[in-house]
Amino acid sequence: MRALTVAPLQRNSLEVSEVADPRAGEGELLVDGLALGVCGTDREIAEGNYGWAPPGHDRLVIGHESLGRVRAAPPGSSFAPGDLVAGVVRRPDPVPCGACAHGEFDMCRNGRYRERGIKELDGYASEAWTVEQDYAVKLDAHLAEVGVLMEPTSVVAKAWEQVFDVGRRAWFEPERALVTGAGPIGLLAALLGVQRGLEVHVLDRITDGPKPTLVEKLSADYHTDSVDEVTKKIRPDVVIEATGVGQVVFGAIAGLDPYGIVCLTGVSPVGRKLTVDAGSLNREIVLENNVVVGSVNANQSHFAAAAAALAKADLDWLKGLITRRIALDRFADAFDRGDTDVKVVLELNAA
Ligand code: BGC
């Protein structure tokens, strides 16, 4: 079968390779791959800047934003042939650390976790794949065209959970949320904010393409002014930061209302320097009981929350997030990101 593979840390090594057909081990599902979302991490891997092949191998099957249809399930399984499923990305470290031992591998303490398509485990960019039943999440049958959004949705489901867990340390009834960045993570974070009943504002630089309309269709407000101007105007209780851009990150922290929470989800390149007034930032965080919390990855509970959030979202709105669908053979086009793209998806079994 065909799979999209890469030799990690080698530029220009991404290619469609012929690999052995997968065979389901005990307790595993055999799944026909339908679609695969491409994100910044995949582009970093493709550029030779990130990623680890499985031990003893030179190449890694890339891909962690999965969607497939079950071809075969073990007897007595809660899955059946035909079910739509997404695979969880991360697996616990082998030690395991305390968090991984408690099923919270998204909070791994020793960094030895593995991730499908990223770190030491083959990913989901293949015509078929297997997955342990415990790491597969079922999707509502009507989500066949958009279920590929599960993984990024799981990431924002965790981010929102973090915000409310942190908020619960005292009285917390947030009203206004600012989401910085209108990429897939930002837009899905906005969706989940609206679903939680908040007044949501989204900040991005882009003025054309589908982003402003997608935000308006959520009954949220789209802003293109600076983060300082926008926070002054709307005074957010919560910020979900999805750009990873230093100025936006620090602007968001400085612009919080008292008892505000900024959740950082954007992974930024290292080495970018910025001058900040550290005294003023520290002073404000202390005097206002503010919190800055980082959030990465997602465990099964967040995938389940994502499946529920997608099931109740407007299907046409979700379809609008997928701006290009590209056949596996033309993968290079999918890794080229257009300014007005939201989510680009590879089709794994396109005729
Ligand atoms: C994925 C996460 C993963 C992270 C770091 C992100 O793109 O969505 O699941 O933990 O990369 O590898």
Residues whose N, C-alpha, C, O or C-beta is under 5 A from the ligand:
A	BS01	BGC	T41 V89 I118 V296 N297
